[in-house]
Structures are given as structure tokens and as C-alpha cells.
Amino acid sequence: MKWLVRLFTAVYLVALGLDLAATVGYIGTTGAGEETLASRFLYYIGLPWNMFFDPKTTTGSVAAMLVPAINVGILWLAADLIESREE
């Protein structure tokens, strides 16, 4: 179970890095103001918490980057709980 949580955490960190690189301009984007593919991937990783924020605002785009960490935390807590029950 822990390997799956580590994999999800790694996928989140890669998507976050790609989104930050696209936002800063290190990797190519399709145009100014358009959403990158990495940010769309972050949106799906962060569901259902992303539904509370508007991604078109600055606050919403920052929240879209940070909200998936809630799901990572929930998965780590669940994995620790399952591991403690197995012992």
C-alpha cells in the first residue's frame, strides 16, 4: 500500500514541477493565458477539493497547485492506519 501512495506522491510532484515550469515559461505553452496540460492534470489529482476554487483567478490557480497535497496527506494517513492494523 505504501508503494502506491509513494507513486501518487511522485506523480503529484512531477505534475506540480511541470506546471510551475510551464507557468514560468521554461517549457513551451500554446499561448499567453491558456491552461497547460500539466495544470489540467493537477486539477484531476486535486478533485474534489478543486471544485471550491475558480481556476481563472490567481487564487484559484495557486490553490489548484497546492490542493492535491490534501489528497496526498489523506492517502498517507490511510496507509499508516492500514499498516498499523495489519501488525
C-alpha positions in Angstrom: 0.0 0.0 0.0 2.8 2.4 0.8 4.3 2.0 -2.7 1.1 3.1 -4.2 1.0 6.2 -2.0 4.6 7.0 -2.9 3.8 6.6 -6.6 0.8 9.0 -6.2 3.1 11.5 -4.4 5.7 11.2 -7.1 3.1 11.8 -9.8 1.8 14.9 -8.0 5.3 16.3 -7.6 6.1 15.7 -11.3 2.8 17.4 -12.4 3.5 20.3 -10.0 7.0 20.8 -11.4 5.8 20.7 -15.0 3.0 23.2 -14.2 5.4 25.5 -12.5 7.9 25.2 -15.4 5.1 26.0 -17.9 3.9 28.9 -15.8 7.3 30.5 -15.6 8.0 29.8 -19.3 10.7 27.2 -19.2 8.7 24.8 -21.4 6.6 25.7 -24.3 3.0 26.7 -23.9 0.3 27.2 -26.5 -0.1 30.9 -25.8 -0.5 33.5 -23.1 -3.2 32.8 -20.6 -4.0 29.3 -21.8 -4.1 26.4 -19.4 -1.2 24.0 -19.7 -1.7 20.2 -19.8 0.1 19.8 -16.5 -2.3 22.2 -14.8 -5.2 20.1 -16.1 -3.6 17.0 -14.7 -3.2 18.8 -11.3 -6.8 19.7 -11.4 -7.8 16.0 -11.7 -5.4 14.9 -9.0 -6.9 17.5 -6.6 -10.5 16.6 -7.0 -12.9 17.1 -5.2 -11.2 20.0 -3.4 -10.6 21.9 -6.6 -14.3 22.4 -7.2 -14.3 25.1 -4.5 -11.9 27.4 -6.4 -12.2 29.2 -9.7 -9.2 28.3 -11.8 -9.3 31.5 -13.8 -8.3 33.6 -10.8 -4.8 33.9 -9.3 -6.0 32.4 -6.0 -7.7 29.5 -7.8 -4.6 28.7 -9.8 -2.4 28.7 -6.7 -5.0 26.5 -5.0 -5.0 24.1 -7.9 -1.3 23.6 -7.4 -1.5 23.1 -3.6 -4.9 21.4 -3.1 -3.7 17.9 -4.3 -1.5 17.8 -1.3 -4.7 17.3 0.7 -5.3 14.1 -1.2 -1.6 13.0 -0.6 -2.0 13.6 3.1 -5.2 11.6 3.3 -3.6 8.7 1.4 -0.6 8.8 3.7 -2.8 8.7 6.8 -4.9 5.9 5.4 -1.8 3.9 4.5 -0.4 4.3 8.1 -3.8 3.3 9.5 -3.9 0.2 7.3 -0.3 -0.7 8.2 -0.9 -0.4 11.9 -4.0 -2.6 11.7 -2.0 -5.3 9.9 0.5 -5.7 12.7 
